[in-house]
Amino acid sequence: MSLQPLLDEIEVLKAEYEKFERGNKSAGTRARKSLQNIKKVCQDLRIKIQEDKKA
């Protein structure tokens, strides 16, 4: 696993959050979904790092 999925999701979050700040309320929902995806990717990456460390 690389950092690319995390970086991609951060880009999505950035775009949606900027839309939300300009007043697009539905972009807020998409930004929250992106944050949830970031949480999942981070957890997966954390597990992978721990497994590699133990190996």
C-alpha positions as CSV (number, residue, x, y, z in Angstrom):
1,M,0.0,0.0,0.0
2,S,1.3,3.4,-0.8
3,L,0.3,6.9,0.2
4,Q,-1.4,7.6,-3.1
5,P,-4.9,6.6,-2.1
6,L,-4.7,8.9,0.9
7,L,-3.4,11.8,-1.2
8,D,-6.1,11.2,-3.8
9,E,-8.8,11.3,-1.1
10,I,-7.3,14.5,0.4
11,E,-7.6,16.1,-3.0
12,V,-11.3,15.1,-3.2
13,L,-11.8,16.6,0.3
14,K,-10.1,19.8,-0.6
15,A,-12.3,20.3,-3.7
16,E,-15.5,19.5,-1.9
17,Y,-14.7,21.6,1.1
18,E,-13.9,24.6,-1.1
19,K,-17.3,24.2,-2.8
20,F,-18.9,24.0,0.6
21,E,-17.3,27.2,1.7
22,R,-18.7,28.9,-1.3
23,G,-22.2,27.9,-0.2
24,N,-22.8,24.6,-1.8
25,K,-24.5,22.7,1.1
26,S,-24.5,19.3,-0.7
27,A,-20.7,19.5,-1.0
28,G,-20.6,19.4,2.8
29,T,-22.1,16.0,2.7
30,R,-19.5,14.9,0.1
31,A,-16.7,16.4,2.2
32,R,-17.9,14.4,5.3
33,K,-18.0,11.2,3.2
34,S,-14.4,12.0,2.0
35,L,-13.3,12.4,5.6
36,Q,-14.8,9.0,6.5
37,N,-12.9,7.5,3.5
38,I,-9.7,9.2,4.7
39,K,-10.2,7.6,8.2
40,K,-10.6,4.2,6.6
41,V,-7.5,4.6,4.4
42,C,-5.5,5.8,7.4
43,Q,-6.5,2.8,9.4
44,D,-5.6,0.4,6.6
45,L,-2.3,2.1,6.2
46,R,-1.7,2.0,10.0
47,I,-2.4,-1.8,10.0
48,K,0.0,-2.3,7.0
49,I,2.8,-0.4,8.7
50,Q,2.3,-2.4,11.9
51,E,2.4,-5.7,10.0
52,D,5.5,-4.7,8.1
53,K,7.2,-3.6,11.4
54,K,6.5,-7.0,12.9
55,A,7.8,-8.9,9.9
